Amino acid sequence: MYKEAFLAALTVFICYGGNWLFGQTMIERPLVVGCIAGIVFGDMRAGIIMGASLEAIFMGAVDIGGALSAEPVTATVLATTFSIVLNVNEKAALALAVPIGVLAAFISMFMKNVVMNLFAPLVDKYAKDNNPRAMAIMHYSMWFINYFVFSLITFFSVLEGAKPVQHMINSIPDNLMAGLSATGGLLPAVGFAILMRMLWSKKLAPYFFLGFIMVAYLNLPSVAVAALGIILVLVISFKDKQLLDMENNQKELAKRPVAAAGGTSNNETAEEQEEEEFFS
């Protein structure tokens, strides 16, 4: 189990810490983390399924200010590890991932708002002394410490928590396990509902119901629905561009003053105006 614990910790460090090392690379999203964890543990299919399910759950989670709603990397790695290594039911692992993500979010807020602030005076001192080398060392040291803590948490969670989790899962009655599985199946819908609550509008409602009908009643695969969505976006974009061009043309025509006599416009050439005056 030491090997699995080390691999899980390394995955957390790479996906969580590496995401902010060279800018926001989005490798901390559950879809990517689940795929990487699946490759590491030798079952990419299970990792992608777990990552996609957790992506749907955490997609609607919004972080406001310094408050984190959930930390998806640790939750995804541990849920994928439990699913592949301990052969835990995927939906039950999803149900376990949510409280893990919430707990990891509290640890993240403590690290950033308390531990990191202890070193803020040193950073200010190095800035006043015009010492960029010391500031860079401090920056990368804090980066390493912060994400190494999450790697340690993941390591001991897999190492020490594997047997208790396995024992707990084995002791769960079948009806309760069925309830956890049903809850895990509902969690992606909850994530989409939270996201839709922020994005919902009367203009977007028809497209939502159209997609629901295509999937639920026409049994179209997600790739076909995505392709139809792209086609709709292109058609609407071309339509909007045509309307915008028509409005711009109307505005330009409205700006052109009409001549008081003869109804000639100011876009006529000087020769045409001279000819009209000569023959009039």
Phi and psi restraints in degrees (value plus and minus 20) as a CYANA .aco file:
   2 TYR   PHI     -82.4   -42.4
   2 TYR   PSI     -59.3   -19.3
   3 LYS   PHI     -83.0   -43.0
   3 LYS   PSI     -67.2   -27.2
   4 GLU   PHI     -83.5   -43.5
   4 GLU   PSI     -58.8   -18.8
   5 ALA   PHI     -85.3   -45.3
   5 ALA   PSI     -61.8   -21.8
   6 PHE   PHI     -85.5   -45.5
   6 PHE   PSI     -62.7   -22.7
   7 LEU   PHI     -84.1   -44.1
   7 LEU   PSI     -59.6   -19.6
   8 ALA   PHI     -84.9   -44.9
   8 ALA   PSI     -62.9   -22.9
   9 ALA   PHI     -84.2   -44.2
   9 ALA   PSI     -61.0   -21.0
  10 LEU   PHI     -84.5   -44.5
  10 LEU   PSI     -58.2   -18.2
  11 THR   PHI     -83.7   -43.7
  11 THR   PSI     -62.3   -22.3
  12 VAL   PHI     -82.6   -42.6
  12 VAL   PSI     -64.6   -24.6
  13 PHE   PHI     -83.7   -43.7
  13 PHE   PSI     -62.7   -22.7
  14 ILE   PHI     -87.8   -47.8
  14 ILE   PSI     -66.8   -26.8
  15 CYS   PHI     -95.3   -55.3
  15 CYS   PSI     -57.7   -17.7
  16 TYR   PHI    -104.5   -64.5
  16 TYR   PSI     -70.5   -30.5
  17 GLY   PHI     -94.9   -54.9
  17 GLY   PSI     -60.1   -20.1
  18 GLY   PHI     -85.7   -45.7
  18 GLY   PSI     -43.4    -3.4
  19 ASN   PHI     -82.0   -42.0
  19 ASN   PSI     -53.5   -13.5
  20 TRP   PHI    -125.9   -85.9
  20 TRP   PSI     -17.3    22.7
  21 LEU   PHI     -93.3   -53.3
  21 LEU   PSI     -61.3   -21.3
  22 PHE   PHI    -137.3   -97.3
  22 PHE   PSI       9.1    49.1
  23 GLY   PHI      81.5   121.5
  23 GLY   PSI     157.9   197.9
  24 GLN   PHI     -95.7   -55.7
  24 GLN   PSI      82.3   122.3
  25 THR   PHI    -119.8   -79.8
  25 THR   PSI     -25.4    14.6
  26 MET   PHI      46.5    86.5
  26 MET   PSI      -2.4    37.6
  27 ILE   PHI    -101.1   -61.1
  27 ILE   PSI     -19.8    20.2
  28 GLU   PHI    -109.2   -69.2
  28 GLU   PSI     -22.5    17.5
  29 ARG   PHI     -89.6   -49.6
  29 ARG   PSI     122.7   162.7
  30 PRO   PHI     -74.9   -34.9
  30 PRO   PSI     -54.1   -14.1
  31 LEU   PHI     -82.1   -42.1
  31 LEU   PSI     -61.9   -21.9
  32 VAL   PHI     -95.8   -55.8
  32 VAL   PSI     -63.1   -23.1
  33 VAL   PHI     -81.8   -41.8
  33 VAL   PSI     -63.9   -23.9
  34 GLY   PHI     -81.8   -41.8
  34 GLY   PSI     -60.3   -20.3
  35 CYS   PHI     -84.0   -44.0
  35 CYS   PSI     -65.3   -25.3
  36 ILE   PHI     -84.6   -44.6
  36 ILE   PSI     -64.2   -24.2
  37 ALA   PHI     -82.8   -42.8
  37 ALA   PSI     -58.3   -18.3
  38 GLY   PHI     -83.6   -43.6
  38 GLY   PSI     -60.4   -20.4
  39 ILE   PHI     -84.7   -44.7
  39 ILE   PSI     -62.1   -22.1
  40 VAL   PHI     -82.4   -42.4
  40 VAL   PSI     -60.9   -20.9
  41 PHE   PHI    -114.1   -74.1
  41 PHE   PSI     -13.1    26.9
  42 GLY   PHI      63.5   103.5
  42 GLY   PSI      -4.6    35.4
  43 ASP   PHI    -162.3  -122.3
  43 ASP   PSI      59.7    99.7
  44 MET   PHI     -84.8   -44.8
  44 MET   PSI     -54.1   -14.1
  45 ARG   PHI     -81.1   -41.1
  45 ARG   PSI     -68.0   -28.0
  46 ALA   PHI     -83.7   -43.7
  46 ALA   PSI     -57.4   -17.4
  47 GLY   PHI     -85.4   -45.4
  47 GLY   PSI     -61.0   -21.0
  48 ILE   PHI     -87.0   -47.0
  48 ILE   PSI     -61.6   -21.6
  49 ILE   PHI     -82.4   -42.4
  49 ILE   PSI     -65.5   -25.5
  50 MET   PHI     -84.6   -44.6
  50 MET   PSI     -63.5   -23.5
  51 GLY   PHI     -84.2   -44.2
  51 GLY   PSI     -61.0   -21.0
  52 ALA   PHI     -85.8   -45.8
  52 ALA   PSI     -59.7   -19.7
  53 SER   PHI     -86.0   -46.0
  53 SER   PSI     -62.8   -22.8
  54 LEU   PHI     -91.6   -51.6
  54 LEU   PSI     -50.6   -10.6
  55 GLU   PHI     -81.4   -41.4
  55 GLU   PSI     -61.5   -21.5
  56 ALA   PHI     -84.4   -44.4
  56 ALA   PSI     -53.0   -13.0
  57 ILE   PHI     -93.2   -53.2
  57 ILE   PSI     -69.6   -29.6
  58 PHE   PHI    -106.4   -66.4
  58 PHE   PSI     -21.8    18.2
  59 MET   PHI     -82.4   -42.4
  59 MET   PSI     -57.2   -17.2
  60 GLY   PHI    -108.5   -68.5
  60 GLY   PSI     -20.4    19.6
  61 ALA   PHI     -97.3   -57.3
  61 ALA   PSI     102.0   142.0
  62 VAL   PHI    -135.4   -95.4
  62 VAL   PSI     110.0   150.0
  63 ASP   PHI    -112.7   -72.7
  63 ASP   PSI     104.9   144.9
  64 ILE   PHI    -133.5   -93.5
  64 ILE   PSI     100.4   140.4
  65 GLY   PHI      43.0    83.0
  65 GLY   PSI    -150.9  -110.9
  66 GLY   PHI    -113.0   -73.0
  66 GLY   PSI     -14.9    25.1
  67 ALA   PHI    -114.2   -74.2
  67 ALA   PSI     108.0   148.0
  68 LEU   PHI    -123.5   -83.5
  68 LEU   PSI     111.4   151.4
  69 SER   PHI     -96.6   -56.6
  69 SER   PSI     -57.0   -17.0
  70 ALA   PHI    -185.2  -145.2
  70 ALA   PSI     133.9   173.9
  71 GLU   PHI    -130.6   -90.6
  71 GLU   PSI      87.0   127.0
  72 PRO   PHI     -98.2   -58.2
  72 PRO   PSI     -44.9    -4.9
  73 VAL   PHI     -86.6   -46.6
  73 VAL   PSI     -74.0   -34.0
  74 THR   PHI     -80.8   -40.8
  74 THR   PSI     -61.7   -21.7
  75 ALA   PHI     -82.4   -42.4
  75 ALA   PSI     -63.0   -23.0
  76 THR   PHI     -88.0   -48.0
  76 THR   PSI     -63.9   -23.9
  77 VAL   PHI     -84.3   -44.3
  77 VAL   PSI     -65.7   -25.7
  78 LEU   PHI     -87.2   -47.2
  78 LEU   PSI     -61.3   -21.3
  79 ALA   PHI     -84.0   -44.0
  79 ALA   PSI     -61.5   -21.5
  80 THR   PHI     -86.9   -46.9
  80 THR   PSI     -59.3   -19.3
  81 THR   PHI     -83.4   -43.4
  81 THR   PSI     -66.4   -26.4
  82 PHE   PHI     -82.2   -42.2
  82 PHE   PSI     -57.5   -17.5
  83 SER   PHI     -89.3   -49.3
  83 SER   PSI     -62.6   -22.6
  84 ILE   PHI    -104.6   -64.6
  84 ILE   PSI     -68.8   -28.8
  85 VAL   PHI     -95.1   -55.1
  85 VAL   PSI     -63.6   -23.6
  86 LEU   PHI    -116.1   -76.1
  86 LEU   PSI     -19.5    20.5
  87 ASN   PHI      37.6    77.6
  87 ASN   PSI      18.1    58.1
  88 VAL   PHI     -96.6   -56.6
  88 VAL   PSI     122.9   162.9
  89 ASN   PHI     -74.6   -34.6
  89 ASN   PSI     117.2   157.2
  90 GLU   PHI     -79.4   -39.4
  90 GLU   PSI     -62.4   -22.4
  91 LYS   PHI     -89.9   -49.9
  91 LYS   PSI     -54.8   -14.8
  92 ALA   PHI     -87.4   -47.4
  92 ALA   PSI     -57.9   -17.9
  93 ALA   PHI     -84.8   -44.8
  93 ALA   PSI     -55.5   -15.5
  94 LEU   PHI     -82.1   -42.1
  94 LEU   PSI     -62.7   -22.7
  95 ALA   PHI     -84.2   -44.2
  95 ALA   PSI     -53.4   -13.4
  96 LEU   PHI     -94.3   -54.3
  96 LEU   PSI     -46.0    -6.0
  97 ALA   PHI     -89.7   -49.7
  97 ALA   PSI     -53.6   -13.6
  98 VAL   PHI     -84.2   -44.2
  98 VAL   PSI     -72.6   -32.6
  99 PRO   PHI     -83.2   -43.2
  99 PRO   PSI     -51.4   -11.4
 100 ILE   PHI     -83.3   -43.3
 100 ILE   PSI     -63.1   -23.1
 101 GLY   PHI     -84.5   -44.5
 101 GLY   PSI     -57.6   -17.6
 102 VAL   PHI     -87.5   -47.5
 102 VAL   PSI     -63.7   -23.7
 103 LEU   PHI     -83.1   -43.1
 103 LEU   PSI     -62.4   -22.4
 104 ALA   PHI     -84.3   -44.3
 104 ALA   PSI     -51.6   -11.6
 105 ALA   PHI     -85.7   -45.7
 105 ALA   PSI     -60.1   -20.1
 106 PHE   PHI     -83.3   -43.3
 106 PHE   PSI     -61.1   -21.1
 107 ILE   PHI     -84.4   -44.4
 107 ILE   PSI     -60.2   -20.2
 108 SER   PHI     -83.2   -43.2
 108 SER   PSI     -63.2   -23.2
 109 MET   PHI     -84.4   -44.4
 109 MET   PSI     -58.1   -18.1
 110 PHE   PHI     -84.6   -44.6
 110 PHE   PSI     -62.6   -22.6
 111 MET   PHI     -84.0   -44.0
 111 MET   PSI     -63.3   -23.3
 112 LYS   PHI     -99.5   -59.5
 112 LYS   PSI     -57.9   -17.9
 113 ASN   PHI    -111.4   -71.4
 113 ASN   PSI     -38.2     1.8
 114 VAL   PHI    -136.5   -96.5
 114 VAL   PSI     -81.0   -41.0
 115 VAL   PHI     -84.9   -44.9
 115 VAL   PSI     -67.5   -27.5
 116 MET   PHI     -85.9   -45.9
 116 MET   PSI     -51.9   -11.9
 117 ASN   PHI     -87.9   -47.9
 117 ASN   PSI     -41.3    -1.3
 118 LEU   PHI     -85.7   -45.7
 118 LEU   PSI     -46.0    -6.0
 119 PHE   PHI    -118.3   -78.3
 119 PHE   PSI     -19.6    20.4
 120 ALA   PHI     -81.4   -41.4
 120 ALA   PSI     -60.7   -20.7
 121 PRO   PHI     -79.5   -39.5
 121 PRO   PSI     -55.0   -15.0
 122 LEU   PHI     -84.7   -44.7
 122 LEU   PSI     -60.5   -20.5
 123 VAL   PHI     -83.4   -43.4
 123 VAL   PSI     -63.0   -23.0
 124 ASP   PHI     -81.8   -41.8
 124 ASP   PSI     -59.8   -19.8
 125 LYS   PHI     -84.1   -44.1
 125 LYS   PSI     -65.1   -25.1
 126 TYR   PHI     -85.6   -45.6
 126 TYR   PSI     -53.8   -13.8
 127 ALA   PHI     -87.3   -47.3
 127 ALA   PSI     -61.7   -21.7
 128 LYS   PHI     -86.7   -46.7
 128 LYS   PSI     -54.5   -14.5
 129 ASP   PHI    -101.2   -61.2
 129 ASP   PSI     -19.4    20.6
 130 ASN   PHI      35.2    75.2
 130 ASN   PSI      33.4    73.4
 131 ASN   PHI    -138.7   -98.7
 131 ASN   PSI      60.0   100.0
 132 PRO   PHI     -85.0   -45.0
 132 PRO   PSI     -49.8    -9.8
 133 ARG   PHI     -84.7   -44.7
 133 ARG   PSI     -64.4   -24.4
 134 ALA   PHI     -85.8   -45.8
 134 ALA   PSI     -57.0   -17.0
 135 MET   PHI     -84.3   -44.3
 135 MET   PSI     -60.5   -20.5
 136 ALA   PHI     -85.4   -45.4
 136 ALA   PSI     -61.7   -21.7
 137 ILE   PHI     -82.3   -42.3
 137 ILE   PSI     -62.6   -22.6
 138 MET   PHI     -84.0   -44.0
 138 MET   PSI     -61.4   -21.4
 139 HIS   PHI     -81.3   -41.3
 139 HIS   PSI     -70.5   -30.5
 140 TYR   PHI     -93.1   -53.1
 140 TYR   PSI     -47.5    -7.5
 141 SER   PHI     -86.5   -46.5
 141 SER   PSI     -64.6   -24.6
 142 MET   PHI     -86.5   -46.5
 142 MET   PSI     -56.3   -16.3
 143 TRP   PHI     -80.4   -40.4
 143 TRP   PSI     -66.2   -26.2
 144 PHE   PHI     -86.1   -46.1
 144 PHE   PSI     -65.0   -25.0
 145 ILE   PHI     -82.2   -42.2
 145 ILE   PSI     -64.9   -24.9
 146 ASN   PHI     -79.4   -39.4
 146 ASN   PSI     -70.0   -30.0
 147 TYR   PHI    -103.1   -63.1
 147 TYR   PSI     -40.0     0.0
 148 PHE   PHI     -88.8   -48.8
 148 PHE   PSI     -52.7   -12.7
 149 VAL   PHI     -81.0   -41.0
 149 VAL   PSI     -64.4   -24.4
 150 PHE   PHI     -87.8   -47.8
 150 PHE   PSI     -52.5   -12.5
 151 SER   PHI     -86.7   -46.7
 151 SER   PSI     -60.6   -20.6
 152 LEU   PHI     -83.9   -43.9
 152 LEU   PSI     -62.0   -22.0
 153 ILE   PHI     -80.2   -40.2
 153 ILE   PSI     -63.9   -23.9
 154 THR   PHI     -85.0   -45.0
 154 THR   PSI     -61.3   -21.3
 155 PHE   PHI     -79.6   -39.6
 155 PHE   PSI     -70.8   -30.8
 156 PHE   PHI     -93.4   -53.4
 156 PHE   PSI     -47.0    -7.0
 157 SER   PHI     -85.7   -45.7
 157 SER   PSI     -61.1   -21.1
 158 VAL   PHI     -94.3   -54.3
 158 VAL   PSI     -61.4   -21.4
 159 LEU   PHI     -89.6   -49.6
 159 LEU   PSI     -72.5   -32.5
 160 GLU   PHI    -110.6   -70.6
 160 GLU   PSI     -45.6    -5.6
 161 GLY   PHI    -109.6   -69.6
 161 GLY   PSI     -27.6    12.4
 162 ALA   PHI     -86.2   -46.2
 162 ALA   PSI     -69.9   -29.9
 163 LYS   PHI     -86.0   -46.0
 163 LYS   PSI     -66.7   -26.7
 164 PRO   PHI     -79.8   -39.8
 164 PRO   PSI     -60.7   -20.7
 165 VAL   PHI     -85.4   -45.4
 165 VAL   PSI     -62.8   -22.8
 166 GLN   PHI     -83.0   -43.0
 166 GLN   PSI     -62.2   -22.2
 167 HIS   PHI     -84.8   -44.8
 167 HIS   PSI     -60.8   -20.8
 168 MET   PHI     -84.7   -44.7
 168 MET   PSI     -61.9   -21.9
 169 ILE   PHI     -85.9   -45.9
 169 ILE   PSI     -59.5   -19.5
 170 ASN   PHI     -87.5   -47.5
 170 ASN   PSI     -48.0    -8.0
 171 SER   PHI    -108.0   -68.0
 171 SER   PSI     -27.3    12.7
 172 ILE   PHI     -93.1   -53.1
 172 ILE   PSI     110.0   150.0
 173 PRO   PHI     -82.8   -42.8
 173 PRO   PSI     137.9   177.9
 174 ASP   PHI     -82.8   -42.8
 174 ASP   PSI     -58.0   -18.0
 175 ASN   PHI     -88.9   -48.9
 175 ASN   PSI     -55.5   -15.5
 176 LEU   PHI     -90.5   -50.5
 176 LEU   PSI     -58.1   -18.1
 177 MET   PHI     -83.6   -43.6
 177 MET   PSI     -56.7   -16.7
 178 ALA   PHI     -84.7   -44.7
 178 ALA   PSI     -57.8   -17.8
 179 GLY   PHI     -85.3   -45.3
 179 GLY   PSI     -61.7   -21.7
 180 LEU   PHI     -83.1   -43.1
 180 LEU   PSI     -59.0   -19.0
 181 SER   PHI     -84.2   -44.2
 181 SER   PSI     -62.3   -22.3
 182 ALA   PHI     -84.7   -44.7
 182 ALA   PSI     -59.6   -19.6
 183 THR   PHI     -83.5   -43.5
 183 THR   PSI     -63.2   -23.2
 184 GLY   PHI     -82.0   -42.0
 184 GLY   PSI     -53.7   -13.7
 185 GLY   PHI     -90.6   -50.6
 185 GLY   PSI     -47.8    -7.8
 186 LEU   PHI    -102.9   -62.9
 186 LEU   PSI     -43.6    -3.6
 187 LEU   PHI     -79.2   -39.2
 187 LEU   PSI     -61.5   -21.5
 188 PRO   PHI     -78.9   -38.9
 188 PRO   PSI     -57.0   -17.0
 189 ALA   PHI     -85.0   -45.0
 189 ALA   PSI     -56.7   -16.7
 190 VAL   PHI     -84.7   -44.7
 190 VAL   PSI     -62.1   -22.1
 191 GLY   PHI     -80.8   -40.8
 191 GLY   PSI     -63.7   -23.7
 192 PHE   PHI     -86.0   -46.0
 192 PHE   PSI     -56.0   -16.0
 193 ALA   PHI     -84.8   -44.8
 193 ALA   PSI     -60.6   -20.6
 194 ILE   PHI     -83.5   -43.5
 194 ILE   PSI     -61.9   -21.9
 195 LEU   PHI     -86.1   -46.1
 195 LEU   PSI     -61.5   -21.5
 196 MET   PHI     -87.1   -47.1
 196 MET   PSI     -50.0   -10.0
 197 ARG   PHI     -82.3   -42.3
 197 ARG   PSI     -52.2   -12.2
 198 MET   PHI    -101.5   -61.5
 198 MET   PSI     -51.3   -11.3
 199 LEU   PHI    -120.9   -80.9
 199 LEU   PSI     -25.3    14.7
 200 TRP   PHI     -85.9   -45.9
 200 TRP   PSI     115.5   155.5
 201 SER   PHI    -174.3  -134.3
 201 SER   PSI     142.2   182.2
 202 LYS   PHI     -84.5   -44.5
 202 LYS   PSI     -50.7   -10.7
 203 LYS   PHI     -91.3   -51.3
 203 LYS   PSI     -52.4   -12.4
 204 LEU   PHI    -108.5   -68.5
 204 LEU   PSI     -36.6     3.4
 205 ALA   PHI     -77.5   -37.5
 205 ALA   PSI     -64.9   -24.9
 206 PRO   PHI     -79.7   -39.7
 206 PRO   PSI     -56.3   -16.3
 207 TYR   PHI     -89.6   -49.6
 207 TYR   PSI     -55.3   -15.3
 208 PHE   PHI     -82.8   -42.8
 208 PHE   PSI     -68.0   -28.0
 209 PHE   PHI     -87.5   -47.5
 209 PHE   PSI     -52.3   -12.3
 210 LEU   PHI     -83.1   -43.1
 210 LEU   PSI     -65.1   -25.1
 211 GLY   PHI     -84.1   -44.1
 211 GLY   PSI     -58.4   -18.4
 212 PHE   PHI     -82.7   -42.7
 212 PHE   PSI     -63.0   -23.0
 213 ILE   PHI     -85.4   -45.4
 213 ILE   PSI     -61.1   -21.1
 214 MET   PHI     -83.9   -43.9
 214 MET   PSI     -56.9   -16.9
 215 VAL   PHI    -103.4   -63.4
 215 VAL   PSI     -65.2   -25.2
 216 ALA   PHI     -98.3   -58.3
 216 ALA   PSI     -57.9   -17.9
 217 TYR   PHI    -127.5   -87.5
 217 TYR   PSI     -55.4   -15.4
 218 LEU   PHI    -110.7   -70.7
 218 LEU   PSI     -30.1     9.9
 219 ASN   PHI      36.8    76.8
 219 ASN   PSI      17.7    57.7
 220 LEU   PHI     -98.1   -58.1
 220 LEU   PSI     121.7   161.7
 221 PRO   PHI     -90.1   -50.1
 221 PRO   PSI     143.0   183.0
 222 SER   PHI     -83.4   -43.4
 222 SER   PSI     -52.1   -12.1
 223 VAL   PHI     -84.9   -44.9
 223 VAL   PSI     -61.7   -21.7
 224 ALA   PHI     -85.8   -45.8
 224 ALA   PSI     -60.8   -20.8
 225 VAL   PHI     -83.8   -43.8
 225 VAL   PSI     -61.8   -21.8
 226 ALA   PHI     -83.7   -43.7
 226 ALA   PSI     -60.4   -20.4
 227 ALA   PHI     -84.3   -44.3
 227 ALA   PSI     -62.9   -22.9
 228 LEU   PHI     -83.8   -43.8
 228 LEU   PSI     -56.3   -16.3
 229 GLY   PHI     -82.9   -42.9
 229 GLY   PSI     -61.6   -21.6
 230 ILE   PHI     -83.1   -43.1
 230 ILE   PSI     -61.6   -21.6
 231 ILE   PHI     -82.3   -42.3
 231 ILE   PSI     -63.6   -23.6
 232 LEU   PHI     -82.1   -42.1
 232 LEU   PSI     -60.9   -20.9
 233 VAL   PHI     -82.1   -42.1
 233 VAL   PSI     -63.6   -23.6
 234 LEU   PHI     -84.8   -44.8
 234 LEU   PSI     -63.8   -23.8
 235 VAL   PHI     -82.3   -42.3
 235 VAL   PSI     -65.9   -25.9
 236 ILE   PHI     -85.8   -45.8
 236 ILE   PSI     -57.6   -17.6
 237 SER   PHI     -84.1   -44.1
 237 SER   PSI     -65.1   -25.1
 238 PHE   PHI     -83.1   -43.1
 238 PHE   PSI     -59.9   -19.9
 239 LYS   PHI     -83.7   -43.7
 239 LYS   PSI     -65.8   -25.8
 240 ASP   PHI     -83.1   -43.1
 240 ASP   PSI     -57.3   -17.3
 241 LYS   PHI     -85.5   -45.5
 241 LYS   PSI     -60.5   -20.5
 242 GLN   PHI     -83.3   -43.3
 242 GLN   PSI     -64.2   -24.2
 243 LEU   PHI     -83.5   -43.5
 243 LEU   PSI     -59.7   -19.7
 244 LEU   PHI     -85.8   -45.8
 244 LEU   PSI     -60.3   -20.3
 245 ASP   PHI     -84.3   -44.3
 245 ASP   PSI     -60.1   -20.1
 246 MET   PHI     -83.6   -43.6
 246 MET   PSI     -61.7   -21.7
 247 GLU   PHI     -84.5   -44.5
 247 GLU   PSI     -61.3   -21.3
 248 ASN   PHI     -84.8   -44.8
 248 ASN   PSI     -59.3   -19.3
 249 ASN   PHI     -85.0   -45.0
 249 ASN   PSI     -61.1   -21.1
 250 GLN   PHI     -84.1   -44.1
 250 GLN   PSI     -58.5   -18.5
 251 LYS   PHI     -86.1   -46.1
 251 LYS   PSI     -59.8   -19.8
 252 GLU   PHI     -85.9   -45.9
 252 GLU   PSI     -60.1   -20.1
 253 LEU   PHI     -86.4   -46.4
 253 LEU   PSI     -56.5   -16.5
 254 ALA   PHI     -88.4   -48.4
 254 ALA   PSI     -47.9    -7.9
 255 LYS   PHI     -98.0   -58.0
 255 LYS   PSI     -39.6     0.4
 256 ARG   PHI     -98.0   -58.0
 256 ARG   PSI      96.6   136.6
 257 PRO   PHI     -92.4   -52.4
 257 PRO   PSI     121.4   161.4
 258 VAL   PHI    -112.0   -72.0
 258 VAL   PSI     116.0   156.0
 259 ALA   PHI     -83.6   -43.6
 259 ALA   PSI     124.4   164.4
 260 ALA   PHI     -85.6   -45.6
 260 ALA   PSI     -58.9   -18.9
 261 ALA   PHI    -133.1   -93.1
 261 ALA   PSI     116.4   156.4
 262 GLY   PHI      63.0   103.0
 262 GLY   PSI     -32.3     7.7
 263 GLY   PHI      48.1    88.1
 263 GLY   PSI       3.9    43.9
 264 THR   PHI    -105.0   -65.0
 264 THR   PSI     128.3   168.3
 265 SER   PHI    -117.5   -77.5
 265 SER   PSI     144.2   184.2
 266 ASN   PHI     -97.5   -57.5
 266 ASN   PSI     -20.4    19.6
 267 ASN   PHI    -108.5   -68.5
 267 ASN   PSI     -17.6    22.4
 268 GLU   PHI     -94.8   -54.8
 268 GLU   PSI     128.9   168.9
 269 THR   PHI     -94.4   -54.4
 269 THR   PSI     144.4   184.4
 270 ALA   PHI     -85.5   -45.5
 270 ALA   PSI     -55.7   -15.7
 271 GLU   PHI     -85.4   -45.4
 271 GLU   PSI     -61.7   -21.7
 272 GLU   PHI     -83.8   -43.8
 272 GLU   PSI     -60.1   -20.1
 273 GLN   PHI     -86.2   -46.2
 273 GLN   PSI     -59.0   -19.0
 274 GLU   PHI     -84.4   -44.4
 274 GLU   PSI     -60.8   -20.8
 275 GLU   PHI     -84.4   -44.4
 275 GLU   PSI     -60.9   -20.9
 276 GLU   PHI     -84.8   -44.8
 276 GLU   PSI     -61.5   -21.5
 277 GLU   PHI     -86.4   -46.4
 277 GLU   PSI     -54.8   -14.8
 278 PHE   PHI     -88.0   -48.0
 278 PHE   PSI     -62.6   -22.6
 279 PHE   PHI    -106.5   -66.5
 279 PHE   PSI     -28.6    11.4
